[in-house]
Amino acid sequence: MSNLNRRNLLGAVILLIGFGAYVNIQYNTYLFQLRGLSPRQIGWMGALGAVPSLFTPLLAGWLLDRSPDPRRLLVALSGFAAVALAVLPHLPGSFLALGIGFFLMQSVLLPIPSLTTSLLVAKGSSRSQSVFLALRGMGTLGFFLVSFFLYFWSRQVPLSWVYGILAGVLVVNIPFLWQLKPLSQDCDAPSVPSLRESFALLWQPGLLAIYLTGALAYLSVGLGQSLLGNLVTSKEMGGQSWHINLAWCFSTLPELGFMFLGIPFLRRFGLKSMVLVGIFSNALRWFWVSQATGLPQIYASQTLHGIMVVGLMTGQSLCLARLLPPGRQASGMAVASILNGGVAGILGSSIAGWIWQTWSLRAVYGVAGVVLTLSGILFWVFVPSLEAAPAPEA
């Protein structure tokens, strides 16, 4: 087996195990509700957890580019994140204590997938769309398997044990991370752009449209996904904590199929069409959730989640990859991460909590559907065709 194949196989195992820890996103707002926080405080807590996204993408890329052995950084972050996950459900129920703990957890947890993916794909030889989607699919499979396990196991144990399992997943992944040897110094090493060059690059009309419509779409995603656990366990829906896992099983299992179907769809219909399908399918999902009267409808709507992941999340990355010059890929992707996970994440979570407390939990999903529909229309109108778009010179 070639070094490339061994590296891809190891990367698949790392993503399969590591992404299981991110099942915590299913429980965080539910945990905060159990600890007595109000809907508005839960929204603020989600916004606080998104703040690290403003700096972790740039910090992760900077450290990765300059570290002679990125494994040390990945192992250290995994260890700290495991401790933070295990401790979070044991913190006092005050907003201050939970807020500090959640912020610190997000600060060490969020850079791990960025660093891992960059080490596996961005600097390696496995840059093809097929390999990228396949590796991403292994992460989805890991997320599904942990969700499926917790659906049966979590109903018998306190919530703190669930966080302990997720912490254990990160610890189990550490030996595999350590086997991911640094790439040879002979690999391509594009020059690092200055801050002024990076911002000047963003003012290309096509890139600016992708950034802004993407951020608006992620605002909608933040509105809807941040409170899904609270909706499932609401009196109206009548679900228990383990039904949250089942809802995510219905989203991640079809996502595996959509991830691989995205390859022939991309070849047949093009990149812009793939993004639009991802956006409008998730708008339909949020409108569907806003009118749901029971858990079966929530589960059915969750099957559209995978189309959004392939079309919007993966699609936006591929759009940027086509328009950004080779020497500006890392900084250009970092800007998207800051806008999507940071700015849009903060606004989405805080607005969701405010809408929930002012009107209702259902209203959050109606607003999310409207916002995402607007994003799709703007993307359709202002983003040019990307099929033959050459990357500009660095």
C-alpha positions as CSV (number, residue, x, y, z in Angstrom):
1,M,0.0,0.0,0.0
2,S,1.4,3.4,-0.9
3,N,2.1,6.1,1.6
4,L,-0.8,8.1,0.2
5,N,-3.2,5.2,0.8
6,R,-1.9,4.5,4.3
7,R,-2.3,8.2,5.1
8,N,-5.9,8.3,3.7
9,L,-6.7,5.1,5.7
10,L,-5.3,6.6,8.9
11,G,-7.1,9.8,8.2
12,A,-10.4,7.9,7.8
13,V,-9.9,6.2,11.2
14,I,-9.0,9.5,12.8
15,L,-12.2,11.2,11.5
16,L,-14.3,8.2,12.2
17,I,-13.3,8.3,15.9
18,G,-12.8,12.0,16.4
19,F,-16.0,13.3,15.0
20,G,-17.9,11.2,17.5
21,A,-17.0,13.7,20.2
22,Y,-18.9,16.4,18.4
23,V,-22.2,14.7,19.4
24,N,-22.0,17.1,22.3
25,I,-23.7,19.7,20.1
26,Q,-26.9,17.7,20.5
27,Y,-26.8,18.1,24.3
28,N,-25.3,21.5,25.1
29,T,-28.5,23.6,25.0
30,Y,-30.5,20.8,26.6
31,L,-27.9,20.7,29.5
32,F,-28.2,24.4,29.9
33,Q,-32.0,24.1,30.1
34,L,-31.7,21.4,32.7
35,R,-29.4,23.6,34.8
36,G,-32.2,26.3,34.9
37,L,-31.1,28.8,32.3
38,S,-33.8,30.9,30.6
39,P,-34.3,30.7,26.8
40,R,-32.6,34.1,26.4
41,Q,-29.6,32.9,28.5
42,I,-29.4,29.7,26.5
43,G,-29.1,31.9,23.4
44,W,-26.4,34.0,25.0
45,M,-24.6,30.8,26.0
46,G,-24.7,29.5,22.4
47,A,-23.3,32.9,21.2
48,L,-20.5,32.7,23.8
49,G,-19.6,29.2,22.6
50,A,-19.3,30.6,19.0
51,V,-16.9,33.4,20.0
52,P,-13.8,31.1,19.7
53,S,-14.7,30.6,16.1
54,L,-13.6,34.2,15.6
55,F,-10.0,33.4,16.3
56,T,-9.5,29.6,16.3
57,P,-9.5,29.1,12.5
58,L,-6.7,31.7,12.0
59,L,-4.8,30.5,15.1
60,A,-5.1,26.8,14.0
61,G,-3.8,27.6,10.5
62,W,-1.0,29.8,11.8
63,L,0.1,27.1,14.2
64,L,-0.2,24.3,11.6
65,D,1.9,26.2,9.1
66,R,4.7,27.0,11.5
67,S,4.8,23.8,13.7
68,P,7.5,21.2,12.8
69,D,5.3,18.5,14.4
70,P,1.6,19.4,14.4
71,R,0.8,16.1,16.2
72,R,1.9,17.6,19.5
73,L,-0.6,20.4,19.1
74,L,-3.4,18.0,18.1
75,V,-2.7,15.6,21.1
76,A,-2.5,18.5,23.5
77,L,-5.8,20.0,22.3
78,S,-7.5,16.6,22.4
79,G,-6.4,16.1,26.0
80,F,-7.6,19.5,27.1
81,A,-10.9,19.1,25.2
82,A,-11.5,15.7,26.8
83,V,-11.1,17.2,30.3
84,A,-13.4,20.2,29.4
85,L,-16.1,17.9,28.1
86,A,-16.0,15.7,31.2
87,V,-16.1,18.7,33.6
88,L,-18.8,20.8,31.9
89,P,-21.9,18.9,33.2
90,H,-20.5,19.0,36.8
91,L,-20.1,22.8,36.9
92,P,-22.4,24.9,39.1
93,G,-25.7,25.9,37.4
94,S,-25.0,29.6,37.3
95,F,-24.6,31.4,33.9
96,L,-21.1,32.6,34.8
97,A,-19.7,29.2,35.7
98,L,-21.3,27.4,32.8
99,G,-20.3,30.2,30.5
100,I,-16.6,30.1,31.4
101,G,-16.6,26.3,31.2
102,F,-18.4,26.2,27.8
103,F,-16.1,29.0,26.4
104,L,-13.0,27.1,27.4
105,M,-14.3,23.8,26.0
106,Q,-15.1,25.4,22.7
107,S,-11.7,27.1,22.6
108,V,-9.8,23.8,22.7
109,L,-12.4,21.6,20.9
110,L,-13.1,23.7,17.8
111,P,-9.6,23.9,16.4
112,I,-9.2,20.1,16.3
113,P,-11.2,19.3,13.1
114,S,-9.6,22.3,11.3
115,L,-6.1,21.2,12.2
116,T,-6.8,17.6,11.4
117,T,-8.5,18.3,8.0
118,S,-5.7,20.7,7.0
119,L,-3.1,18.2,7.9
120,L,-4.9,15.4,6.0
121,V,-6.0,17.3,2.9
122,A,-4.7,20.8,2.5
123,K,-1.0,20.0,2.7
124,G,-1.1,16.5,1.4
125,S,-1.5,14.9,-2.0
126,S,-5.2,13.9,-1.4
127,R,-6.8,17.0,-2.7
128,S,-9.3,15.5,-5.1
129,Q,-13.0,16.2,-4.5
130,S,-13.6,12.4,-4.3
131,V,-11.1,11.9,-1.5
132,F,-12.2,15.0,0.3
133,L,-15.9,13.8,0.3
134,A,-14.9,10.3,1.3
135,L,-12.9,11.4,4.3
136,R,-15.7,13.8,5.3
137,G,-18.1,10.9,5.0
138,M,-16.0,8.9,7.5
139,G,-16.5,11.7,10.0
140,T,-20.2,11.6,9.4
141,L,-20.2,7.9,10.0
142,G,-18.4,8.4,13.3
143,F,-21.0,11.0,14.4
144,F,-23.8,8.6,13.4
145,L,-22.4,5.6,15.3
146,V,-21.9,7.5,18.5
147,S,-25.4,9.0,18.2
148,F,-26.9,5.6,17.6
149,F,-25.1,4.1,20.6
150,L,-26.2,6.9,22.9
151,Y,-29.8,6.5,21.7
152,F,-29.9,3.2,23.5
153,W,-27.3,3.8,26.3
154,S,-28.1,7.3,27.4
155,R,-31.6,6.6,28.7
156,Q,-30.1,4.5,31.5
157,V,-27.4,6.9,32.8
158,P,-27.2,10.5,33.9
159,L,-26.2,13.2,31.3
160,S,-22.8,13.6,32.9
161,W,-21.9,10.0,31.8
162,V,-22.8,10.9,28.2
163,Y,-20.3,13.8,28.3
164,G,-17.8,11.3,29.8
165,I,-18.2,9.0,26.9
166,L,-17.6,11.8,24.5
167,A,-14.5,12.8,26.4
168,G,-13.3,9.2,26.1
169,V,-13.7,9.3,22.4
170,L,-11.2,12.1,22.2
171,V,-8.8,10.2,24.4
172,V,-9.1,7.0,22.3
173,N,-8.3,9.0,19.2
174,I,-5.0,10.3,20.5
175,P,-2.8,7.3,19.6
176,F,-4.1,7.5,16.0
177,L,-3.3,11.2,15.9
178,W,0.2,10.5,17.0
179,Q,0.7,8.1,14.1
180,L,-0.1,10.9,11.6
181,K,3.5,11.8,10.9
182,P,4.3,15.3,9.6
183,L,4.6,15.7,5.9
184,S,8.0,16.0,4.2
185,Q,9.4,19.5,4.0
186,D,9.5,19.0,0.3
187,C,5.7,19.5,0.0
188,D,4.5,22.7,-1.5
189,A,4.7,25.6,0.9
190,P,3.0,28.7,-0.6
191,S,4.0,32.0,0.7
192,V,1.9,33.4,3.6
193,P,0.0,36.5,2.5
194,S,0.1,39.7,4.5
195,L,-3.1,40.7,6.3
196,R,-3.6,43.6,3.8
197,E,-3.3,41.2,0.8
198,S,-5.8,38.8,2.4
199,F,-8.4,41.5,2.8
200,A,-7.8,43.0,-0.6
201,L,-8.5,39.6,-2.1
202,L,-11.9,39.4,-0.6
203,W,-13.2,42.4,-2.6
204,Q,-13.6,40.3,-5.8
205,P,-17.3,40.4,-6.5
206,G,-17.7,36.7,-6.8
207,L,-15.8,35.9,-3.6
208,L,-17.6,38.7,-1.7
209,A,-21.0,37.3,-2.7
210,I,-20.0,33.8,-1.6
211,Y,-18.8,35.0,1.7
212,L,-21.9,37.1,2.5
213,T,-24.5,34.6,1.2
214,G,-22.7,31.8,3.0
215,A,-22.7,33.8,6.3
216,L,-26.4,34.5,5.9
217,A,-27.0,30.8,5.3
218,Y,-25.0,29.8,8.4
219,L,-27.0,32.3,10.4
220,S,-30.1,30.3,9.5
221,V,-28.3,27.1,10.4
222,G,-27.3,28.5,13.8
223,L,-30.9,29.6,14.4
224,G,-32.3,26.1,13.7
225,Q,-29.7,23.6,14.9
226,S,-28.8,25.3,18.2
227,L,-32.2,24.6,19.7
228,L,-33.1,21.3,18.1
229,G,-32.6,19.3,21.3
230,N,-34.8,21.8,23.2
231,L,-37.6,21.3,20.6
232,V,-37.4,17.5,20.7
233,T,-37.6,17.5,24.5
234,S,-40.3,20.2,24.7
235,K,-43.7,19.4,26.2
236,E,-45.3,19.8,22.8
237,M,-43.1,17.2,21.2
238,G,-42.9,15.0,24.3
239,G,-39.4,13.6,23.7
240,Q,-36.7,12.5,26.1
241,S,-33.0,13.1,26.0
242,W,-32.4,10.0,24.0
243,H,-34.8,11.1,21.3
244,I,-32.3,13.9,20.5
245,N,-29.8,11.2,19.5
246,L,-32.5,9.5,17.3
247,A,-33.2,12.8,15.5
248,W,-29.5,13.1,14.7
249,C,-29.4,9.5,13.5
250,F,-32.1,10.4,11.0
251,S,-29.9,13.3,9.8
252,T,-26.4,11.7,9.6
253,L,-27.3,8.3,8.2
254,P,-28.8,9.8,4.9
255,E,-25.9,12.3,5.0
256,L,-23.5,9.4,4.2
257,G,-25.4,8.6,1.0
258,F,-25.7,12.2,0.0
259,M,-22.0,12.8,0.5
260,F,-21.1,10.1,-2.1
261,L,-24.1,11.1,-4.4
262,G,-22.7,14.6,-4.4
263,I,-19.8,13.5,-6.6
264,P,-21.9,12.5,-9.7
265,F,-24.3,15.4,-9.0
266,L,-21.4,17.8,-9.1
267,R,-20.2,16.5,-12.4
268,R,-23.7,16.5,-14.0
269,F,-25.2,19.7,-12.7
270,G,-22.3,21.9,-11.6
271,L,-21.2,23.5,-8.3
272,K,-23.6,26.4,-8.2
273,S,-26.6,24.0,-8.6
274,M,-25.3,21.8,-5.8
275,V,-25.0,24.8,-3.4
276,L,-28.5,26.0,-4.3
277,V,-30.0,22.6,-3.7
278,G,-28.3,22.5,-0.3
279,I,-29.7,25.9,0.7
280,F,-33.3,25.5,-0.5
281,S,-33.6,21.9,0.8
282,N,-32.6,23.1,4.3
283,A,-35.1,26.1,4.0
284,L,-37.8,23.5,3.4
285,R,-36.5,21.6,6.4
286,W,-36.9,24.6,8.7
287,F,-40.4,25.4,7.4
288,W,-41.3,21.8,7.9
289,V,-40.0,21.8,11.5
290,S,-41.9,25.1,12.3
291,Q,-45.2,23.3,11.4
292,A,-44.3,19.9,13.0
293,T,-46.8,18.5,15.5
294,G,-44.9,15.4,16.7
295,L,-41.5,13.7,16.7
296,P,-42.1,11.7,13.5
297,Q,-42.2,14.9,11.5
298,I,-39.1,16.1,13.2
299,Y,-37.3,12.9,12.3
300,A,-38.5,13.1,8.6
301,S,-37.3,16.7,8.3
302,Q,-33.9,15.7,9.6
303,T,-33.3,13.5,6.5
304,L,-32.8,16.8,4.6
305,H,-29.8,17.7,6.8
306,G,-27.3,15.8,4.7
307,I,-28.3,17.6,1.5
308,M,-27.5,20.9,3.3
309,V,-24.1,19.6,4.5
310,V,-23.1,18.5,1.0
311,G,-24.6,21.4,-0.8
312,L,-23.9,24.3,1.5
313,M,-21.0,23.4,3.8
314,T,-19.0,21.3,1.4
315,G,-20.2,23.3,-1.6
316,Q,-19.1,26.7,-0.2
317,S,-15.6,25.2,0.5
318,L,-15.3,24.0,-3.1
319,C,-16.5,27.4,-4.4
320,L,-13.8,29.2,-2.5
321,A,-11.2,26.6,-3.6
322,R,-12.1,27.5,-7.3
323,L,-11.9,31.2,-6.8
324,L,-9.0,31.6,-4.4
325,P,-5.5,31.5,-5.8
326,P,-3.2,28.6,-4.6
327,G,-1.2,30.8,-2.2
328,R,-4.3,32.2,-0.5
329,Q,-6.4,29.1,0.1
330,A,-5.7,28.9,3.9
331,S,-6.4,32.6,4.6
332,G,-9.5,32.6,2.4
333,M,-10.9,29.5,4.1
334,A,-10.2,31.0,7.5
335,V,-12.2,34.1,6.7
336,A,-15.2,31.9,5.8
337,S,-14.8,30.0,9.0
338,I,-14.8,33.3,11.0
339,L,-17.9,34.6,9.2
340,N,-19.8,31.3,9.3
341,G,-18.9,29.9,12.7
342,G,-18.0,33.1,14.5
343,V,-20.1,36.0,13.4
344,A,-23.1,34.1,12.1
345,G,-22.9,31.6,15.0
346,I,-22.9,34.3,17.6
347,L,-25.8,36.1,15.9
348,G,-27.8,33.0,15.2
349,S,-27.6,31.6,18.8
350,S,-28.4,35.0,20.4
351,I,-31.3,35.7,18.1
352,A,-32.7,32.2,18.5
353,G,-32.8,32.6,22.3
354,W,-34.5,36.0,22.0
355,I,-37.1,34.7,19.5
356,W,-37.8,31.7,21.7
357,Q,-38.4,33.8,24.8
358,T,-40.3,36.5,23.0
359,W,-42.5,34.4,20.8
360,S,-42.0,30.6,20.8
361,L,-39.6,27.8,19.9
362,R,-41.5,27.1,16.7
363,A,-41.1,30.8,15.6
364,V,-37.3,30.3,15.6
365,Y,-37.6,27.8,12.7
366,G,-40.0,29.9,10.7
367,V,-37.5,32.8,10.8
368,A,-34.6,30.4,10.0
369,G,-36.5,29.2,6.9
370,V,-37.1,32.8,5.7
371,V,-33.4,33.8,6.3
372,L,-32.2,30.7,4.4
373,T,-34.6,31.3,1.5
374,L,-33.2,34.9,1.2
375,S,-29.7,33.5,1.2
376,G,-30.5,31.1,-1.6
377,I,-32.1,33.9,-3.8
378,L,-29.0,36.2,-3.2
379,F,-26.6,33.3,-4.1
380,W,-28.6,32.6,-7.3
381,V,-28.6,36.2,-8.4
382,F,-25.1,37.4,-7.4
383,V,-22.8,34.4,-7.5
384,P,-21.5,33.8,-11.0
385,S,-21.2,30.4,-12.7
386,L,-18.3,28.6,-11.2
387,E,-17.8,25.7,-13.7
388,A,-14.8,27.2,-15.5
389,A,-13.8,29.9,-13.1
390,P,-10.0,30.0,-12.9
391,A,-8.4,31.0,-9.7
392,P,-6.8,34.5,-9.9
393,E,-3.1,34.9,-9.7
394,A,-1.7,35.2,-6.2
